[in-house]
Amino acid sequence: MLDSTAASPSILATIATAFRRNRLPCLLLNVVVIALVTSYYRWPAVAGLWSAVGDFKTTWSFGFSLASTIFAAVVLPSTVQWAMGTLPEEGRVRRLLLLALFWGYRGMEIDLLYQFQTQLFGAGNDVGTLIRKVAMDQFVYSPFWAVPTYVIALRWIDHGGVWRQTWRSLDRRFWTYTLPSVMITNWIVWIPAVALIYSLPGPLQFPLFSMVMCFFVLLVTLLAKGGEGGKEVPLNDLPPP
């Protein structure tokens, strides 16, 4: 059994560190999301463009979610890292393929979650409906499935797709520090964002998610250039959706 007195400072330090590292991305992210959602409800000309995007998403369905997530989470940050000269050389192609495999699947999974939530709670954007959808997303789906599988999958990718090495890396620190740290970061960044995403009609929710991912990944990739000690901050520290 863990010593709660010994563990408490680590958890508190984790919360403080997660907040410090993500307050700027979180603030800018949600300013952008608010502007995008406002443009749909307040500006008819932009609303027409949004409707066209929604029709495109409906037509391509999971093909859209697969391709757009791979672009946002793999192609975009890798291109920026390459331009900055910070893209790792060793195992580059294999790593990018594994990342594309994971994020392509995860994009379709999130798309399915949004559709399931609409079927379960309805398509309304009233406060009660938004609270139920955000609660299901961030306090059921995220802690019990999305975040653990995200962190383990990235460990697997870091170990070149070798499961035996991945399993050995899932030590006590992983379960008591790394995983809670990513979960806290996820809540800080994504609770406000998904509330705004769910405020849009169903066909527009994943397109907005894709835009948020593009902006956030680009921002974190650029901020990572000034990591501790002049070293690149790993993109694995990026909080999942």
Buried (B, 14 or more C-beta within 10 A) or exposed (E): EEEEEEEEEBBEEBBEEBEEBBEEBBEEBBEBBEEBBEBBEEEEEBBEEBBEBBEEBEEEEBEBBBBBBBBBBBBBBBBBBEEEEBBEEEEEEEBBEBBBBBBBBBBBBBBEBBBEBBEEBBBEBEEEBBEBBBEBBBEEBBBEEBBBBBBBBBBBBBBEBEEEEBEEBBEEEBEBBBBBBBBBBBBBBBBBBBBBBBBBEBBBBBBBBBBBBBBBBBBBBBBBBEEEEEEBBEBBBBBBB
